[in-house]
Amino acid sequence: MEIKKSLFDNLQNFFGFDNFKGEQEAIITNILQRKDTFVIMPTGGGKSICYQLPALMSEGTAIVISPLIALMKNQVDQLRAFGGTDSIAHFLNSSLNKTDTAKVKQDVLSGETKLLYVAPESLTKQENIDFLRLIKVSFVAVDEAHCISEWGHDFRPEYRKIRQVINNIGENIPIIALTATATPKVQQDIQKNLQMTDATLFKSSFNRPNLFYDVRAKKNVLKEIVKFIKGNTGKSGIIYCLSRKKVEEVAEVLSLNGIKALPYHAGLDAKMRADTQDKFLMEDVDVIVATIAFGMGIDKPDVRYVIHHDIPKSMEGYYQETGRAGRDGGEGYCLAFYSEKDIEKLTKFMKDKPVSEREIGTQILKEVIDYSESAVCRRKQILHYFGENFNEAGCNGMCDNSAHQKTYFDATEKLQCTLRLIEQLGEKFDDQHIINIMMGVENSQITSYEHNKLPEFCSGKADGEILWKSLLRQALLDNYLIKDTDSYGLLRLSKSGRSFIEAPHTVKFIMNRPMEAADDDSDENAPSATSSLDTQLLQMLKDLRKKISKQKNLPPFVIFQDPSLEEMCNHYPVTIDELKQIQGVGAGKALKFGAPFIELIKKYVEENDIDRPVDLVIKSQANKSALKVSIIQNIDRQIALEDIASSKGITYEDIIREVESIVNSGTKLNLNYYIDEMIDEDRQDEVFDYFRGSEQDSIDIALKELGSDDYTREEIQLMRIKFLSELGN
């Protein structure tokens, strides 16, 4: 009773809470009784209080082993704010200089420090072990304990040395291991490695009922992301990408589109990362675009959405990253984009790894593929992965699959046949092998086992691969089968599976929805193929162009070319900034000719009550912008085009195309130094006069009119560039 009163007093005095959440009270009591404690609790469940509060109440200093400097800093800052003194919590890691380290050790030795956060790399240093021997350690907290297991999504070899170090520091030191993501296999690894098989296990449900899970085919992904964020203006969000390059690119596109976004990855210096983190916490920035380096231990309760630009490497990673949304119990939208190209990239990353690591990595990745492609309730699949059964009716439409219309098929006979086949084959094969038998795929493994001679071989080809994938996935989710992770994911029959073979009952399974193929990245910003051209507006824009061309005595194509007018009819730009984003316009042309066009479009939109698809006018970085800038600089220095092409490792045809693109977007280039060397003045004048009087800018027609014996295609092309640059820009 005394401990209970003391617990609540300390919770109220230090953290300002009146009640514990979930099993926090039981966990804290267990560690205060100096018992080994293993906590599996989802992100947002309140893990940190489980070791912070007992540390404050115990004699001595608690050692908290944590993998990230950002996480340590965040928690130490919070504890100091609660405790009112800097000495109450410290961290010891590579970011400290000698003076800082001496101050930390002095505070710890004086007994003022109740929590000392240590990186696993720092913990194993002999000087730190010698120091920790001098103090009374109340207990050791191993945060992010899944890092111990090769089956975890964030394996760190240093974590496997923790037990040995604890033994060196002192005897009978209790341990509390904590993680937000642990499959049964990972749980087993953690307990075995930390030698805490007798620990009290506290496992909360992995269900986060406030999170909406949505997986989409990766098509026009930047457009989709900008559209989603614009629809959630003012809300905080995190976007995860697999590479630093993609992080930078996505952050740049968001910024160009008026979204307050910053990149975050390990390639940025520590100060910039800390500043970015602070800006996100202080809401100076709405969106962080990050590699997985961001978010661990970031205590921001009101992140409203987490977007995966690239599908993650593991279900643990996906669960932990999506878990950063809606930690306050409020709205949390988890949107992931999936494409087979991403899977190919992730598979390539693994090819140079040792065989055992590659085998594990392949199995972990396969779970992500099955999750993404399945039409079964996302929540059911996530919870099954973490060893928890869930009735999909409890999802309440909080995932795309539960909300979508589903197609069912009668699986009774096919399931019985499949289970019987797995039994006959001695439960020695994985799901892909079983699918290959049903589909009649004659690969080396099938033929070496002579499974191409089985009566089942090719018997399911007419049903299609999607059906067999759907069937095996749901046989696992409904516990007819068990996947043996220790043995390369081989399928074993469960008790229910064996019963079903003997006494089948009617079973209906959901057919997977085929994921659409993803477009190439180069097409991400292309206009939507479904958008229909507004022909009435197009004619009005062409009439306006003709009128302006007569006023300025210029051919119409100098003002805006047809593809630009057509894109205006899809996107209805009504400001100069929006017009600049139209293909082939650019800043120069928008400022020189744009005003009457946007006035006409604005009036047309108002009169016809048009709902403008502004969310689809995505401003993007100019393709190869660095190359274009370099070409402009070299032309300013009057370097020959052949030499520029050679220095950039591109062909002469490529350089001409790039120069045309620069001029078409409204930038003025002076190529006289180059053209004067190639074409004499009289011939230049003749071509110039031709284009001035022509309504078309076709090189083929110009060659025909001017005579292909007198001019080469290259000469006409260069003169057209000069003409457009001088008169249009």
For each residue, the residues with C-beta under 8 A, 3 or more apart:
1: 4 5
2: 5 6
3: 6 7 29 32
4: 1 7 8 25 29
5: 1 2 8 9
6: 2 3 9 10 57
7: 3 4 10 11 20 25 28 29 53 57
8: 4 5 11 12 18
9: 5 6 12 13
10: 6 7 13 14 53 56 57
11: 7 8 14 15 17 18 20 49 53
12: 8 9 15 16 17 18
13: 9 10
14: 10 11 53 56 82 83
15: 11 12 49 53 82
16: 12 82
17: 11 12 20
18: 8 11 12
19:
20: 7 11 17 24 25 28
21: 24 45 46 49
22: 41 45 46 204
23: 26 27 41 202 204
24: 20 21 27 28 46 49 50
25: 4 7 20 28 29
26: 23 29 30 202
27: 23 24 30 31 37 39 50 176 202
28: 7 20 24 25 31 32 49 50 53 54
29: 3 4 7 25 26 32 33
30: 26 27 33 35 37 200 202
31: 27 28 34 35 37 50 51 54 139 174 176
32: 3 28 29 54 57 58
33: 29 30
34: 31 139 172 174
35: 30 31 174 199 200
36: 174 175 176 196 198 199 200
37: 27 30 31 50 174 175 176 177 199 200 202
38: 145 176 177 187 190 191 196 199 200 201 202
39: 27 47 50 176 177 178 179 202
40: 178 179 180 182 187 201 202 203 204
41: 22 23 45 46 47 50 178 179 180 202 203 204
42: 45 180 204 205 206 207 208 319 323
43: 180 320 323 324 327
44: 208 301 323 326 327 328 329
45: 21 22 41 42 180 204
46: 21 22 24 41 49 50
47: 39 41 50 51 143 178 180
48: 51 52 75 143
49: 11 15 21 24 28 46 52 53
50: 24 27 28 31 37 39 41 46 47 53 54 176 178
51: 31 47 48 54 55 62 64 115 139 141 143 176 178
52: 48 49 55 56 75 79 115
53: 7 10 11 14 15 28 49 50 56 57
54: 28 31 32 50 51 57 58 62 138 139 176
55: 51 52 58 61 62 64 114 115 138 139 141
56: 10 14 52 53 83 88 114 115
57: 6 7 10 32 53 54
58: 32 54 55 62 114 138 139
59: 136 138
60: 111 135 136 137 138
61: 55 108 111 113 114 115 116 135 136 137 138
62: 51 54 55 58 114 115 116 137 138 139 140 141
63: 116 118 123 132 137 139 140 141 169
64: 51 55 72 75 115 116 117 118 140 141 143
65: 118 119 120 123 140 141 142 143 159 162
66: 71 72 75 117 118 119 143 144 297
67: 71 119 120 143 144 147 154 156 159 296
68: 71 72 293 296 297
69: 72 73 91 93 94 95 119 270
70: 73 74 273 274 277 293 294 296 297 298
71: 66 67 68 74 75 143 296 297 298
72: 64 66 68 69 75 76 91 93 117 119 297
73: 69 70 76 77 91 274
74: 70 71 77 78 277 297 298 299
75: 48 52 64 66 71 72 78 79 89 117 297 299
76: 72 73 79 80 89 90 91 115 117
77: 73 74 80 81
78: 74 75 81 82 299
79: 52 75 76 82 83 88 89 115
80: 76 77 83 84 85 86 88 89
81: 77 78 84
82: 14 15 16 78 79
83: 14 56 79 80 88 89
84: 80 81
85: 80 88 112
86: 80
87: 90 107 110 112 113
88: 56 79 80 83 85 112 113 114 115
89: 75 76 79 80 83 113 114 115 116 117
90: 76 87 104 107 108 113 115 116 117
91: 69 72 73 76 96 104 116 117 118
92: 96 101 104 116 117 118 119 122 128
93: 69 72 96 117 118 119 121 122
94: 69 119 121 122
95: 69 270
96: 91 92 93 100 101 104
97: 100 101
98: 101 102
99: 102 103
100: 96 97 103 104
101: 92 96 97 98 104 105
102: 98 99 105 106
103: 99 100 106 107
104: 90 91 92 96 100 101 107 108 113 116
105: 101 102 108 109 131
106: 102 103 109 110
107: 87 90 103 104 110 112 113
108: 61 90 104 105 111 112 113 116 131 135
109: 105 106 134 135
110: 87 106 107 113
111: 60 61 108
112: 85 87 88 107 108
113: 61 87 88 89 90 104 107 108 110 116
114: 55 56 58 61 62 88 89
115: 51 52 55 56 61 62 64 76 79 88 89 90
116: 61 62 63 64 89 90 91 92 104 108 113
117: 64 66 72 75 76 89 90 91 92 93
118: 63 64 65 66 91 92 93 122 123 128
119: 65 66 67 69 72 92 93 94 122 123
120: 65 67 123 124 147 156 158 159 161 162
121: 93 94 124 125 158
122: 92 93 94 118 119 125 128
123: 63 65 118 119 120 128 129 158 161 162 165
124: 120 121 128 129 158 161 165
125: 121 122 128 129
126: 129 130
127: 130 131
128: 92 118 122 123 124 125 131 132
129: 123 124 125 126 132 133 165 168 169
130: 126 127 133 134
131: 105 108 127 128 134 135
132: 63 128 129 135 137 169
133: 129 130 168 169 170
134: 109 130 131
135: 60 61 108 109 131 132
136: 59 60 61
137: 60 61 62 63 132 140 169 170 173
138: 54 55 58 59 60 61 62
139: 31 34 51 54 55 58 62 63 173 174 175 176
140: 62 63 64 65 137 162 166 173 174 175 176
141: 51 55 62 63 64 65 175 176 177 178
142: 65 145 148 159 162 175 176 177 178 194
143: 47 48 51 64 65 66 67 71 178
144: 66 67 147 154 178 179 296
145: 38 142 148 159 177 178 179 182 190 194
146: 149 152 153 154 179 181 182 186 190 316
147: 67 120 144 152 154 155 156 159
148: 142 145 152 155 156 159 160 162 189 190 193 194
149: 146 152 155 182 185 186 189 190 193
150: 155 189 357 360
151: 155 183 185 186 189 360 364 485
152: 146 147 148 149 155 181 182 186 189 316
153: 146 181 312 313 314 315 316 317 320 364
154: 67 144 146 147 292 316 317
155: 147 148 149 150 151 152 159
156: 67 120 147 148 159
157: 160 161
158: 120 121 123 124 161 162
159: 65 67 120 142 145 147 148 155 156 162 193
160: 148 157 193
161: 120 123 124 157 158 164 165
162: 65 120 123 140 142 148 158 159 165 166 193 194
163: 166 167 193 194 195
164: 161 167 168
165: 123 124 129 161 162 168 169
166: 140 162 163 169 170 173 175
167: 163 164
168: 129 133 164 165
169: 63 129 132 133 137 165 166 173
170: 133 137 166 173
171:
172: 34
173: 137 139 140 166 169 170
174: 31 34 35 36 37 139 140
175: 36 37 139 140 141 142 166 194 196 199
176: 27 31 36 37 38 39 50 51 54 139 140 141 142
177: 37 38 39 141 142 145 190 191 194 196 199
178: 39 40 41 47 50 51 141 142 143 144 145
179: 39 40 41 144 145 146 182 186 190
180: 40 41 42 43 45 47 319 320 323
181: 146 152 153 186 316 317 319 320 386
182: 40 145 146 149 152 179 186 187 190 316 386
183: 151 186 187 316 385 386 387 485
184: 187 188 387
185: 149 151 188 189 485 486
186: 146 149 151 152 179 181 182 183 189 190 316
187: 38 40 182 183 184 190 191 201
188: 184 185 191 192
189: 148 149 150 151 152 185 186 192 193
190: 38 145 146 148 149 177 179 182 186 187 193 194
191: 38 177 187 188 194 196 197 199
192: 188 189 195 197
193: 148 149 159 160 162 163 189 190
194: 142 145 148 162 163 175 177 190 191
195: 163 192
196: 36 38 175 177 191 199
197: 191 192
198: 36
199: 35 36 37 38 175 177 191 196
200: 30 35 36 37 38
201: 38 40 187
202: 23 26 27 30 37 38 39 40 41
203: 40 41
204: 22 23 40 41 42 45
205: 42 383 388
206: 42 319 382 383 386 388
207: 42 379 383 388 390 394
208: 42 44 211 323 326 332
209: 394 396 398
210: 326 329 330 331 332 398
211: 208 322 323 325 326 332 333 334 398
212: 332 333 334 398 399
213: 322 334 336 378 379 382 398 399 400
214: 333 334 335 336 399 400
215: 335 336 337 338 371 372 378 400
216: 219 224 335 336 337 338 400
217: 337 338 339 515 516 517 518
218: 221 337 338 339 341 342 518 519
219: 216 224 516 517 518 519
220: 223 224 519 523 524 525 526 528
221: 218 224 225 309 337 518 524
222: 225 226 250 253 524 525 618 620
223: 220 226 227 524 525 528 616 618
224: 216 219 220 221 227 228 337
225: 221 222 228 229 239 250 254 307 309
226: 222 223 229 230 253 254 257 259 615 618
227: 223 224 230 231 615 616
228: 224 225 231 232 305 307 335
229: 225 226 232 233 237 254 259 286 287
230: 226 227 233 257 259 615
231: 227 228 615
232: 228 229 235 237 304 305 333
233: 229 230
234: 286
235: 232 286 304 305
236: 280 283 286 287 300 302 303 304
237: 229 232 286 287 288 303 304 305 306 307
238: 287 288 289 290 294 295 303 305 306 307 321 324 325
239: 225 250 261 287 288 289 290 306 307 308 309
240: 290 291 292 294 306 307 308 309 310 312 321
241: 246 247 250 289 290 291 309 310
242: 246 291 309 310 312 313 342 345 346
243: 246 247 291 310
244: 247 248 265 266 267 291
245: 248 249
246: 241 242 243 249 250 309 310
247: 241 243 244 250 251 263 264 265 289 290 291
248: 244 245 251 252 263
249: 245 246 252 253 621
250: 222 225 239 241 246 247 253 254 261 263 289 309
251: 247 248 254 255 261 262 263 289
252: 248 249 255 256 621
253: 222 226 249 250 256 257 618 619 620 621
254: 225 226 229 250 251 257 259 261 287 289
255: 251 252 258 259 260 261
256: 252 253 619 620 621
257: 226 230 253 254 618 619
258: 255
259: 226 229 230 254 255 286 287
260: 255 284 285 286 287
261: 239 250 251 254 255 285 286 287 288 289
262: 251 276 279 280 285 287 288 289
263: 247 248 250 251 268 276 288 289 290
264: 247 268 273 276 277 288 289 290 291 293 294
265: 244 247 268 290 291 293 294
266: 244 291 293
267: 244
268: 263 264 265 272 273 276
269: 272 273
270: 69 95 273 274
271: 274 275
272: 268 269 275 276
273: 70 264 268 269 270 276 277 293
274: 70 73 270 271 277 278
275: 271 272 278 279
276: 262 263 264 268 272 273 279 280 285 288
277: 70 74 264 273 274 280 281 294 298
278: 274 275 281 282
279: 262 275 276 282 284 285
280: 236 262 276 277 283 284 285 288 298 300
281: 277 278 298 300
282: 278 279
283: 236 280 286
284: 260 279 280
285: 260 261 262 276 279 280 288
286: 229 234 235 236 237 259 260 261 283
287: 229 236 237 238 239 254 259 260 261 262
288: 237 238 239 261 262 263 264 276 280 285 294
289: 238 239 241 247 250 251 254 261 262 263 264 309
290: 238 239 240 241 247 263 264 265 293 294 295
291: 240 241 242 243 244 247 264 265 266 294
292: 154 240 295 312 317 321
293: 68 70 264 265 266 273 290 296
294: 70 238 240 264 265 277 288 290 291 298
295: 238 290 292 298 321 324
296: 67 68 70 71 144 293 320
297: 66 68 70 71 72 74 75
298: 70 71 74 277 280 281 294 295 324
299: 74 75 78
300: 236 280 281 303 324 327
301: 44 327 328
302: 236 327 328 330
303: 236 237 238 300 306 324 325 326 327 332
304: 232 235 236 237 325 326 330 331 332 333
305: 228 232 235 237 238 325 332 333 334 335
306: 237 238 239 240 303 321 322 324 325 332 333 334 335
307: 225 228 237 238 239 240 335 336 337
308: 239 240 311 312 318 321 335 336 337
309: 221 225 239 240 241 242 246 250 289 337
310: 240 241 242 243 246 337 342 345
311: 308 318 336 337 338 339 342 343 346 368 372
312: 153 240 242 292 308 317 318 321 336 368
313: 153 242 317 346 361 364 365 368
314: 153 317 318 364 365 367 368
315: 153 318 319 364 367 368 371 382 385
316: 146 152 153 154 181 182 183 186 319 320 364
317: 153 154 181 292 312 313 314 320 321
318: 308 311 312 314 315 321 322 336 368 371
319: 42 180 181 206 315 316 322 323 382 385 386
320: 43 153 180 181 296 316 317 323 324
321: 238 240 292 295 306 308 312 317 318 324
322: 211 213 306 318 319 325 332 334
323: 42 43 44 180 208 211 319 320 327
324: 43 238 295 298 300 303 306 320 321 327
325: 211 238 303 304 305 306 322 332 333 334
326: 44 208 210 211 303 304 329 330 331 332
327: 43 44 300 301 302 303 323 324 332
328: 44 301 302
329: 44 210 326
330: 210 302 304 326
331: 210 304 326
332: 208 210 211 212 303 304 305 306 322 325 326 327
333: 211 212 214 232 304 305 306 325
334: 211 212 213 214 305 306 322 325
335: 214 215 216 228 305 306 307 308
336: 213 214 215 216 307 308 311 312 318 372
337: 215 216 217 218 221 224 307 308 309 310 311 518
338: 215 216 217 218 311 342 372 373 515
339: 217 218 311 342 343 515 517 518
340: 343 344 515 517 518
341: 218 344 345 518
342: 218 242 310 311 338 339 345 346
343: 311 339 340 346 347 365 369
344: 340 341 347 348
345: 242 310 341 342 348 349
346: 242 311 313 342 343 349 350 365
347: 343 344 350 351 362 365
348: 344 345 351
349: 345 346
350: 346 347 353 357 358 361 362 365
351: 347 348 358
352:
353: 350 357 358 361
354: 357 358
355: 358 359
356: 359 360
357: 150 350 353 354 360 361
358: 350 351 353 354 355 361 362
359: 355 356 362 363 488
360: 150 151 356 357 363 364
361: 313 350 353 357 358 364 365
362: 347 350 358 359 365 366
363: 359 360 366 367 485 488 489
364: 151 153 313 314 315 316 360 361 367 368
365: 313 314 343 346 347 350 361 362 368 369
366: 362 363 369 370 489
367: 314 315 363 364 370 371 385
368: 311 312 313 314 315 318 364 365 371 372
369: 343 365 366 372 373
370: 366 367 373 374 381 469 473
371: 215 315 318 367 368 374 378 381 382 385
372: 215 311 336 338 368 369 515
373: 338 369 370 469 512 515
374: 370 371 381 401 470 473 512
375: 401 404 406 407 470 510 511 512 513
376: 380 381 392 401 473 474 477 510
377: 380 381 390 392 395 399 401 402
378: 213 215 371 381 382 395 399 400 401 402
379: 207 213 382 383 390 392 394 395 398 399 402
380: 376 377 383 384 390 391 392 395 477
381: 370 371 374 376 377 378 384 385 477
382: 206 213 315 319 371 378 379 385 386
383: 205 206 207 379 380 386 388 389 390
384: 380 381 387 388 389 390 476 477
385: 183 315 319 367 371 381 382
386: 181 182 183 206 319 382 383
387: 183 184 384
388: 205 206 207 383 384
389: 383 384 479
390: 207 377 379 380 383 384 394 395
391: 380 394
392: 376 377 379 380 395 402
393:
394: 207 209 379 390 391
395: 377 378 379 380 390 392 398 399 402
396: 209 402
397: 402 403
398: 209 210 211 212 213 379 395 402
399: 212 213 214 377 378 379 395 402 403
400: 213 214 215 216 378 403 404
401: 374 375 376 377 378 404 406
402: 377 378 379 392 395 396 397 398 399
403: 397 399 400
404: 375 400 401 513
405:
406: 375 401 510 511
407: 375 510 511 513
408: 508 509 510 511
409: 467 470 508 509 511
410: 413 506 507 508
411: 414 415 471 474 507 508 509
412: 415 416 504 505 506 507
413: 410 416 417 504
414: 411 417 418 460 463 467 471
415: 411 412 418 419 471 475 480 500 504 507 509
416: 412 413 419 420 500 501 504
417: 413 414 420 421 456
418: 414 415 421 422 434 438 471 472 475
419: 415 416 422 423 475 480 481 493 497 498 500 501
420: 416 417 423 424 501
421: 417 418 424 425 434 437 454 456
422: 418 419 425 427 429 434 481 491 493
423: 419 420 426 427 493 498 501
424: 420 421
425: 421 422 428 429 451
426: 423
427: 422 423 490 491 492 493
428: 425 490
429: 422 425 433 434 490 491
430: 433 434 488 489 490 491
431: 434 435 469 472 476 483 489 491
432: 435 436
433: 429 430 436 437 445 446 451
434: 418 421 422 429 430 431 437 438 468 472 491
435: 431 432 438 439 441 465 468 469 472
436: 432 433 439 440 441 443 445 446
437: 421 433 434 440 441 446 451 454 456 457
438: 418 434 435 456 458 459 460 461 463 468
439: 435 436 458 460 461 465 468
440: 436 437 452 457 458 461
441: 435 436 437 446
442: 446 447 452
443: 436 446 447
444: 447 448
445: 433 436 448 449
446: 433 436 437 441 442 443 449 451 452 457
447: 442 443 444 450 451 452
448: 444 445
449: 445 446
450: 447 453 454
451: 425 433 437 446 447 454 457
452: 440 442 446 447 457
453: 450 457
454: 421 437 450 451 457
455: 459
456: 417 421 437 438 459 460
457: 437 440 446 451 452 453 454
458: 438 439 440 461
459: 438 455 456
460: 414 438 439 456 463 467 468
461: 438 439 440 458 464
462:
463: 414 438 460 467 468
464: 461 467 468
465: 435 439 468 469
466: 469 470 511 512 514
467: 409 414 460 463 464 470 471 511
468: 434 435 438 439 460 463 464 465 471 472
469: 370 373 431 435 465 466 472 473 512
470: 374 375 409 466 467 473 474 509 510 511 512
471: 411 414 415 418 467 468 474 475 509
472: 418 431 434 435 468 469 475 476 481 491
473: 370 374 376 469 470 476 477 512
474: 376 411 470 471 477 478 509 510
475: 415 418 419 471 472 478 480 481 497
476: 384 431 472 473 479 480 481 482 483 491
477: 376 380 381 384 473 474
478: 474 475 496
479: 389 476 482 494 496 497
480: 415 419 475 476 493 494 496 497 500
481: 419 422 472 475 476 491 492 493 494 497
482: 476 479 491 492 493 494
483: 431 476 489 490 491 492
484: 487 488 489 490 491 492
485: 151 183 185 363 489
486: 185
487: 484 490
488: 359 363 430 484
489: 363 366 430 431 483 484 485
490: 427 428 429 430 483 484 487
491: 422 427 429 430 431 434 472 476 481 482 483 484
492: 427 481 482 483 484
493: 419 422 423 427 480 481 482 497 498 501
494: 479 480 481 482 497 498
495: 498 499
496: 478 479 480 499 500
497: 419 475 479 480 481 493 494 500 501
498: 419 423 493 494 495 501 502
499: 495 496 502 503
500: 415 416 419 480 496 497 503 504 505
501: 416 419 420 423 493 497 498 504
502: 498 499
503: 499 500
504: 412 413 415 416 500 501 507
505: 412 500
506: 410 412
507: 410 411 412 415 504
508: 408 409 410 411
509: 408 409 411 415 470 471 474
510: 375 376 406 407 408 470 474
511: 375 406 407 408 409 466 467 470
512: 373 374 375 466 469 470 473
513: 375 404 407
514: 466
515: 217 338 339 340 372 373
516: 217 219
517: 217 219 339 340
518: 217 218 219 221 337 339 340 341
519: 218 219 220 523 524 526
520: 523
521: 524
522: 623
523: 220 519 520 526
524: 220 221 222 223 519 521 620
525: 220 222 223 618 620
526: 220 519 523 529
527: 531 567 570 571 616
528: 220 223 531 570 616
529: 526
530:
531: 527 528 570 613 616
532:
533: 538 566 569 570
534: 537 538 569 570
535: 538 539 569
536: 539 540
537: 534 540 541 568 569 572 601 604
538: 533 534 535 541 542 565 566 569
539: 535 536 542 543
540: 536 537 543 544 600 604
541: 537 538 544 545 560 565 568 569 597 600 601
542: 538 539 545 546 556 565
543: 539 540 546 547
544: 540 541 547 548 596 597 600
545: 541 542 548 549 556 559 560 565
546: 542 543 549 550 556
547: 543 544 550 551
548: 544 545 551 552 554 559 593 596
549: 545 546 552 553 554 555 556 558 559
550: 546 547 553
551: 547 548
552: 548 549 559
553: 549 550 692
554: 548 549 558 559 692 727 728
555: 549 558 691 692 693 694 695 696 697
556: 542 545 546 549 559 560 695
557: 560 561 562 695 696 697
558: 549 554 555 697 723 724 727 728
559: 545 548 549 552 554 556 589 593 728
560: 541 545 556 557 564 565 584 585 589 593 597
561: 557 564 565 584 664 697
562: 557 565 566
563: 566 567 583 584
564: 560 561 567 568 582 583 584 585
565: 538 541 542 545 560 561 562 568 569
566: 533 538 562 563 569 570
567: 527 563 564 570 571 582 583
568: 537 541 564 565 571 572 573 579 582 597 601
569: 533 534 535 537 538 541 565 566 572
570: 527 528 531 533 534 566 567 613 616
571: 527 567 568 578 582 612 613 614 616 617
572: 537 568 569 601 604 605 610 612 613 614
573: 568 578 579 581 582 598 601 617
574: 578 598 601 602 605 612
575: 578 579 598
576: 579 580 590 591 594 595 598
577: 580 581
578: 571 573 574 575 581 582 598 614 617
579: 568 573 575 576 582 585 590 594 597 598
580: 576 577 585 586 587 590
581: 573 577 578 585 617 618 619 620
582: 564 567 568 571 573 578 579 585
583: 563 564 567
584: 560 561 563 564 589 664 665
585: 560 564 579 580 581 582 589 590 594 665 666
586: 580 589 590 664 665 666 667
587: 580 590 591 665 666
588: 591 592 665 666 667 668 729
589: 559 560 584 585 586 592 593 594 665 666 728 729
590: 576 579 580 585 586 587 593 594 666
591: 576 587 588 594 666
592: 588 589 666 728 729
593: 548 559 560 589 590 596 597
594: 576 579 585 589 590 591 597 598
595: 576 598 599
596: 544 548 593 599 600
597: 541 544 560 568 579 593 594 600 601
598: 573 574 575 576 578 579 594 595 601 602
599: 595 596 602 603
600: 540 541 544 596 597 603 604
601: 537 541 568 572 573 574 597 598 604 605
602: 574 598 599 605 606
603: 599 600 606 607
604: 537 540 572 600 601 607 608 610
605: 572 574 601 602 608 610 612
606: 602 603 609
607: 603 604
608: 604 605
609: 606
610: 572 604 605
611:
612: 571 572 574 605
613: 531 570 571 572 616 617
614: 571 572 578 617
615: 226 227 230 231
616: 223 227 527 528 531 570 571 613
617: 571 573 578 581 613 614
618: 222 223 226 253 257 525 581
619: 253 256 257 581
620: 222 253 256 524 525 581 623
621: 249 252 253 256 625
622: 625 628
623: 522 620
624: 627 628 658
625: 621 622 628 629
626: 629 630
627: 624 630 631 648 658
628: 622 624 625 631 632 658 661 662
629: 625 626 632 633
630: 626 627 633 634 648
631: 627 628 634 635 644 648 655 658 659 662
632: 628 629 635 636 662 667 669
633: 629 630 636 637
634: 630 631 637 639 644 647
635: 631 632 638 639 644 659 669 670 671
636: 632 633 670
637: 633 634
638: 635 673 674
639: 634 635 643 644
640: 643 644 674
641: 644 645 652 655 656 659 674
642: 645 646 652 655
643: 639 640 646 647
644: 631 634 635 639 640 641 647 648 655
645: 641 642 648 650 651 652 654 655
646: 642 643 649
647: 634 643 644
648: 627 630 631 644 645 655
649: 646
650: 645 654 655 658
651: 645 654 655
652: 641 642 645 655 656
653: 656 657
654: 645 650 651 657 658
655: 631 641 642 644 645 648 650 651 652 658 659
656: 641 652 653 659 660 714 717 718 721
657: 653 654 660 661
658: 624 627 628 631 650 654 655 661 662
659: 631 635 641 655 656 662 663 669 671 721
660: 656 657 663 664 717 721
661: 628 657 658 664 665
662: 628 631 632 658 659 665 667 669
663: 659 660 666 667 668 669 721 724 725 728 729
664: 561 584 586 660 661 724
665: 584 585 586 587 588 589 661 662
666: 585 586 587 588 589 590 591 592 663 728 729
667: 586 588 632 662 663 729
668: 588 663 725 726 729
669: 632 635 659 662 663 721 725
670: 635 636 673 725
671: 635 659 674 675 718 721 722 725
672: 675 676 722
673: 638 670 676 677
674: 638 640 641 671 677 678 718
675: 671 672 678 679 684 718 719 722
676: 672 673 679 681
677: 673 674
678: 674 675 715 718
679: 675 676 683 684 687 715 718 719
680: 683 684
681: 676 684 685
682: 685 686
683: 679 680 686 687 710 711 715
684: 675 679 680 681 687 688 719 722
685: 681 682 688 689
686: 682 683 689 690 706
687: 679 683 684 690 691 702 706 711 715 716 719 720 723
688: 684 685 691 692 719 722 723
689: 685 686 692 693
690: 686 687 693 694 702 705 706
691: 555 687 688 694 697 702 719 720 723
692: 553 554 555 688 689 723 727
693: 555 689 690
694: 555 690 691 697 701 702 705
695: 555 556 557
696: 555 557 701
697: 555 557 558 561 691 694 720 724
698: 701 702
699: 702 703 713 716 717 720
700: 703 704
701: 694 696 698 704 705
702: 687 690 691 694 698 699 705 706 716 720
703: 699 700 706 707 708 711 713 716
704: 700 701 708
705: 690 694 701 702
706: 686 687 690 702 703 710 711 716
707: 703 710 711
708: 703 704 711
709:
710: 683 706 707
711: 683 687 703 706 707 708 715 716
712: 715 716
713: 699 703 716 717
714: 656 717 718
715: 678 679 683 687 711 712 718 719
716: 687 699 702 703 706 711 712 713 719 720
717: 656 660 699 713 714 720 721
718: 656 671 674 675 678 679 714 715 721 722
719: 675 679 684 687 688 691 715 716 722 723
720: 687 691 697 699 702 716 717 723 724
721: 656 659 660 663 669 671 717 718 724 725
722: 671 672 675 684 688 718 719 725 726
723: 558 687 688 691 692 719 720 726 727 728
724: 558 663 664 697 720 721 727 728 729
725: 663 668 669 670 671 721 722 728 729
726: 668 722 723 729
727: 554 558 692 723 724
728: 554 558 559 589 592 663 666 723 724 725
729: 588 589 592 663 666 667 668 724 725 726
